[in-house]
């Protein structure tokens, strides 16, 4: 009885393995036939790639990869014919096809009669992946449109790195022109940013720049991501790259560079940097404004005031210079008033009338001008104006500012 039982178990095991092998054949046949029901095939793919009998079989993973690519092709054809398709499903199928086939490669080993290990299917697998090179970019676009940003990043990552794979080079696969790849890697950086994968985003920005992408939006987004990641030194490096090309149209780059110096309290290099700018263009008001910021951070208030005044004289429409000058005058008035508080009432009143109040009114004039020139970005000026008019007891202007 025991012998019969053991024989029965062996037969069951044999049938089970045969069933798994037949599932691989079913998937292969479905792909060859075309127009297959993908959910049904997908269920079989899950079975053959997880079942212990077939999960290490190169044929199982090849069948899975080919089925996924075939499903993508079918959806892509429908889309070209004007039919509605699920773009996320289409893009995901392309990624899964790649992942299945790359898992097949290390399983492709055959030992011949002499004991030599050979790869029987690898050439075919690599050729299939290489033939789909352009579609990985398409998959990224479809997934981006479907707001699957992680998927878009993955698809574009495959696209960008595939030509660098030595195995693919043997098929004759050549990367698209650097200008095309750079644009796509830039999009990849944005996809990573959408999912707060900031380090990945910065790596992609760096690669896009290395490939020749130097449009203004790369520097702007890279600075924003680096700042969000609290990597101010990286933001500063991008600002330094951007400034020679776009500095005349956007003052942000200079501000980023100087702010990085100030945060590090690297006043020596900051002075050298700003001094060099002034030497090259002594009529540039923005440079003097930045010089004022540096001097103020060093604690040299009077010198800072002089720089701000110079900036305003050179460019009466530079809102930020008016703001900095107004705020510096306000701080000076506050310091004088604070020091005078230790004196007699009569002396205090005299100092207030002759020094503090004139400074506050000068400060108010500068802050008003800053707000008038750039209401969108100078909201902070209103806060200081309210304080000044309250201190001065100027109810009319206080009410006016409160309504702005």
C-alpha positions in Angstrom: 0.0 0.0 0.0 2.8 2.4 0.8 4.4 1.8 -2.6 1.2 2.6 -4.3 0.7 5.7 -2.2 4.2 7.0 -3.0 3.7 6.2 -6.7 0.4 8.2 -6.5 2.2 11.2 -5.0 4.8 11.1 -7.7 2.1 11.1 -10.4 0.4 14.0 -8.8 3.7 16.0 -8.7 4.3 15.1 -12.3 0.8 16.3 -13.3 1.3 19.5 -11.3 4.5 20.3 -13.1 3.0 19.5 -16.4 0.1 21.8 -15.7 2.5 24.7 -14.9 4.5 24.0 -18.1 1.2 24.0 -20.0 0.4 27.4 -18.6 3.6 28.8 -20.1 2.5 27.3 -23.4 -0.9 28.8 -23.1 0.6 32.3 -22.6 3.0 31.8 -25.5 0.1 30.6 -27.7 -2.1 33.6 -26.7 0.6 36.0 -27.7 1.2 34.3 -31.0 -2.6 34.3 -31.7 -2.9 38.0 -30.8 -6.1 39.8 -29.6 -6.0 37.9 -26.3 -7.9 38.7 -23.1 -5.1 40.3 -21.0 -6.7 39.9 -17.5 -6.9 36.1 -18.2 -3.3 36.0 -19.5 -2.1 38.2 -16.6 -3.6 35.7 -14.1 -1.6 33.0 -15.8 1.6 35.2 -15.7 1.2 35.6 -12.0 0.9 31.8 -11.6 3.9 30.8 -13.7 6.2 33.5 -12.3 5.4 32.6 -8.6 4.8 28.9 -8.7 7.9 27.0 -7.4 7.8 24.7 -10.4 8.2 27.5 -13.0 9.4 30.6 -11.2 13.0 29.8 -12.2 12.2 28.9 -15.8 13.4 31.4 -18.3 10.5 30.5 -20.6 8.0 31.6 -17.9 9.5 35.1 -17.7 9.9 35.4 -21.5 6.3 34.5 -22.0 5.3 37.1 -19.4 7.4 39.8 -21.0 6.3 39.1 -24.5 2.6 39.1 -23.4 3.0 42.5 -21.7 4.7 44.0 -24.7 2.0 42.5 -26.9 -0.7 44.0 -24.7 1.0 47.4 -25.0 1.1 47.0 -28.8 -2.6 46.2 -28.9 -3.5 49.3 -26.9 -1.2 51.5 -28.9 -2.8 50.4 -32.1 -6.3 51.1 -30.7 -5.1 54.6 -29.7 -3.7 55.2 -33.2 -7.1 54.3 -34.5 -8.8 56.9 -32.4 -10.1 54.5 -29.7 -10.1 55.4 -26.0 -7.5 53.4 -24.1 -6.3 53.3 -20.5 -2.9 55.1 -20.8 -1.8 54.0 -17.3 -2.5 50.4 -18.2 -0.6 50.8 -21.5 2.4 52.5 -19.9 2.5 49.9 -17.0 2.4 47.0 -19.5 5.6 48.4 -21.2 7.4 48.6 -17.9 6.3 45.2 -16.7 7.4 43.7 -20.1 10.9 45.1 -19.5 11.0 43.9 -15.9 9.8 40.4 -16.8 12.4 40.0 -19.5 15.3 41.4 -17.4 14.4 38.8 -14.8 14.5 36.1 -17.5 18.1 36.9 -18.5 19.9 35.5 -15.4 17.8 32.4 -15.6 18.9 31.6 -19.2 21.6 29.0 -18.6 21.9 25.7 -20.4 24.7 23.1 -19.6 25.7 21.2 -22.7 27.2 17.6 -22.8 30.6 18.9 -22.1 29.5 20.8 -19.0 29.8 24.2 -20.7 27.2 26.8 -19.6 25.5 28.6 -22.4 22.7 31.2 -22.7 20.1 29.9 -25.2 17.5 32.6 -25.1 19.4 35.7 -24.0 20.1 37.0 -27.5 16.4 36.9 -28.3 15.4 38.5 -25.0 17.9 41.4 -25.5 16.7 41.9 -29.0 13.1 42.2 -27.9 13.9 44.8 -25.3 16.1 46.8 -27.7 13.3 46.8 -30.3 11.0 48.6 -27.8 13.5 51.4 -27.0 11.4 54.2 -28.3 8.2 52.9 -26.6 9.7 53.4 -23.2 9.6 57.1 -23.8 6.0 56.8 -25.0 5.2 54.8 -21.9 6.6 57.7 -19.8 4.4 60.2 -21.5 1.3 58.0 -21.1 2.0 57.5 -17.4 2.7 61.2 -16.9 -0.7 62.0 -18.6 -2.3 59.5 -16.3 -0.6 61.3 -13.3 1.3 58.1 -12.4 4.5 60.0 -11.8 6.4 57.1 -10.3 5.6 55.0 -13.3 6.6 57.9 -15.6 9.9 58.2 -13.8 10.6 54.5 -14.1 9.7 54.3 -17.9 12.0 57.3 -18.7 14.7 55.8 -16.5 14.7 52.7 -18.6 14.7 54.8 -21.8 17.6 56.9 -20.7 19.8 54.1 -19.4 19.0 51.3 -22.0 21.6 52.4 -24.6 24.3 52.4 -21.9 23.6 48.7 -21.2 26.5 46.7 -22.9 24.1 43.9 -23.7 21.9 46.2 -25.7 24.9 47.7 -27.6 25.4 44.3 -29.2 22.0 44.6 -30.9 23.1 47.9 -32.6 20.9 50.0 -30.4 21.9 53.6 -30.5 20.6 56.3 -28.1 18.6 59.2 -29.5 20.4 62.5 -29.9 21.6 64.0 -26.7 19.2 67.0 -27.2 16.2 64.5 -27.2 17.5 62.4 -24.3 18.2 65.6 -22.3 14.6 66.8 -22.6 13.3 63.4 -21.6 15.6 63.2 -18.6 14.5 66.7 -17.6 10.9 65.4 -17.7 12.0 62.5 -15.5 13.4 65.0 -13.0 10.0 66.7 -12.8 8.3 63.3 -12.4 10.5 62.5 -9.4 9.7 65.9 -7.9 6.0 65.3 -8.2 6.4 62.4 -5.8 8.9 64.2 -3.5 11.8 62.0 -4.4 14.0 65.0 -4.3 17.4 63.3 -4.6 16.3 61.3 -7.7 15.0 64.6 -9.1 18.4 66.3 -8.6 20.3 63.4 -10.2 18.0 63.6 -13.2 18.5 67.4 -13.5 22.2 66.9 -13.4 22.1 64.3 -16.1 19.9 66.5 -18.3 22.3 69.4 -17.9 25.2 67.1 -18.7 23.4 66.1 -21.9 23.2 69.7 -22.9 19.8 70.9 -21.6 20.4 74.4 -20.4 17.0 76.1 -20.7 16.0 78.5 -18.0 13.4 76.2 -16.6 16.0 73.5 -15.7 17.8 76.0 -13.4 14.6 77.3 -11.9 13.2 73.9 -11.1 16.6 72.5 -10.0 17.0 75.5 -7.6 13.5 74.9 -6.3 14.0 71.2 -5.7 17.5 71.8 -4.1 16.0 74.4 -1.8 13.2 72.1 -0.8 15.7 69.4 -0.1 17.6 71.9 2.1 20.7 71.6 -0.2 21.4 75.3 -0.5 24.9 74.6 -1.8 23.4 72.7 -4.8 20.9 75.5 -5.4 23.7 78.0 -5.4 25.7 76.0 -7.9 22.7 75.9 -10.3 22.3 79.7 -9.8 25.9 80.2 -10.7 25.4 78.3 -13.9 22.3 80.1 -14.7 23.4 83.6 -13.9 25.7 84.2 -17.0 22.9 83.1 -19.3 19.7 84.4 -17.6 20.9 86.8 -14.9 19.8 89.9 -16.8 16.2 88.8 -16.9 15.9 87.2 -13.5 17.4 88.5 -10.2 16.6 85.3 -8.3 19.9 83.7 -9.3 22.0 86.4 -7.6 19.8 86.2 -4.5 20.3 82.5 -4.2 24.1 82.8 -4.6 24.4 85.5 -2.0 21.9 83.9 0.4 24.1 80.7 0.3 27.2 82.8 1.3 25.2 84.5 4.0 23.9 81.3 5.5 27.4 80.0 5.7 28.6 83.3 7.0 31.2 83.2 4.3 31.4 87.0 4.1 34.9 87.0 2.5 33.8 85.1 -0.6 30.5 87.0 -0.7 32.4 90.3 -0.7 34.7 89.0 -3.4 31.7 87.8 -5.5 29.7 91.0 -5.2 32.8 93.2 -5.6 33.6 91.5 -8.8 30.1 92.1 -10.1 30.2 95.8 -9.2 33.6 96.2 -10.9 32.3 94.7 -14.1 29.1 96.7 -14.1 29.3 99.7 -11.6 25.9 101.1 -12.8 23.9 98.0 -11.8 21.6 98.9 -9.0 20.9 95.3 -8.1 24.6 94.7 -7.2 24.6 97.6 -4.7 21.3 96.3 -3.2 23.0 92.9 -2.6 26.1 94.6 -1.2 23.8 96.3 1.3 22.3 93.0 2.3 25.8 91.6 2.9 26.9 94.6 4.9 23.8 94.5 7.0 24.4 90.8 7.8 27.9 91.7 8.9 26.4 94.3 11.2 27.6 97.4 9.3 24.3 99.2 9.2 25.6 102.6 8.1 27.5 101.1 5.2 24.5 99.0 4.3 22.3 102.2 4.2 24.8 103.8 1.8 24.6 100.9 -0.5 20.8 100.8 -0.5 20.7 104.5 -1.3 23.1 104.0 -4.1 20.9 101.2 -5.5 17.8 103.5 -5.4 19.7 106.3 -7.0 20.8 104.1 -9.9 17.3 102.5 -10.4 14.3 104.2 -8.9 12.1 101.3 -10.0 14.0 98.6 -8.2 11.3 97.6 -5.6 13.5 95.4 -3.5 16.1 98.2 -3.0 13.3 100.5 -1.8 12.2 97.8 0.6 15.6 97.1 2.0 16.3 100.9 2.4 13.0 101.5 4.1 13.5 98.6 6.5 17.0 99.6 7.3 15.8 103.1 8.1 13.1 101.7 10.3 15.6 99.6 12.2 17.9 102.6 12.6 15.0 104.6 14.0 14.1 101.8 16.4 17.7 101.5 17.6 17.9 105.3 18.3 14.6 105.3 20.1 15.6 102.3 22.2 18.9 104.0 23.2 17.1 107.3 24.0 14.6 105.5 26.3 17.3 105.6 29.1 17.5 109.4 28.9 15.3 112.0 30.6 11.8 112.6 29.2 12.8 116.0 27.7 15.9 114.5 26.0 13.9 111.6 24.8 11.2 113.8 23.3 13.9 115.9 21.6 15.6 112.9 20.0 12.3 111.4 19.0 11.3 114.7 17.2 14.6 115.4 15.6 15.9 111.9 14.8 13.4 109.1 15.2 10.3 110.5 13.6 12.1 111.9 10.5 13.8 108.5 10.0 10.4 106.7 10.4 8.8 109.0 7.8 11.7 108.4 5.4 11.3 104.7 6.0 7.6 104.9 5.3 8.2 106.7 2.0 10.6 103.9 0.8 8.3 101.1 1.9 5.3 102.8 0.2 7.3 103.0 -3.0 8.4 99.4 -2.8 4.8 98.3 -2.4 3.6 100.6 -5.3 6.3 99.2 -7.6 5.6 95.5 -6.8 2.4 94.9 -4.9 2.5 91.2 -5.6 5.8 90.5 -3.9 6.0 93.4 -1.4 3.3 92.4 1.1 5.9 92.5 3.8 6.2 96.2 3.3 2.6 96.7 4.5 3.3 95.1 7.8 6.2 97.5 8.5 4.1 100.4 7.4 1.4 99.6 9.9 4.0 99.6 12.7 5.5 102.9 11.6 2.2 104.7 11.2 1.1 103.3 14.6 4.3 104.6 16.3 3.9 108.0 14.6 0.2 108.2 15.6 -0.7 108.7 12.0 -4.3 107.3 12.1 -5.2 108.4 8.6 -2.3 106.5 6.9 -2.7 103.6 9.3 -6.3 103.1 8.2 -5.3 103.5 4.6 -2.6 100.8 4.8 -4.9 98.5 6.7 -7.3 98.5 3.8 -4.6 97.8 1.2 
